[in-house]
Amino acid sequence: MKKILLFGDILYGGSLLFVYAIGHCVLIFIAGLSVGLTESIVSSRGIKNFSLYSKRFSGAILVAVGIYFGITTF
C-alpha cells in the first residue's frame, strides 16, 4: 500500500483494485446462487411436508412445556 502512495505506481494500484472488485463480485455471485439453490430445495414437496410436521411437533412441545410450567408454578 505504501508503494502505491510513495511511488505512484498506477498499474499496480489498478491491478489491486481490479482483483478486489473481482473477489467482491464472486462473493455476491455465490450468495445469489445459494439463495436460488435454497429456494429450489424449499419448494420441493418432501421438505414442505417435513416443515409442516416439524412445526406441529415443535408447537406441541411448546404448549406442553407451557402447561408444565403453569402447573408447577401455581
Sequence and secondary structure as in RCSB ss.txt:
>XXXX:A:sequence
MKKILLFGDILYGGSLLFVYAIGHCVLIFIAGLSVGLTESIVSSRGIKNFSLYSKRFSGAILVAVGIYFGITTF
>XXXX:A:secstr
 HHHHHH  HHHHHHHHHHHHHHHHHHHHHHHHHHHHHHHHHTSHHHHHHHHHHHHHHHHHHHHHHHHHHHHH 
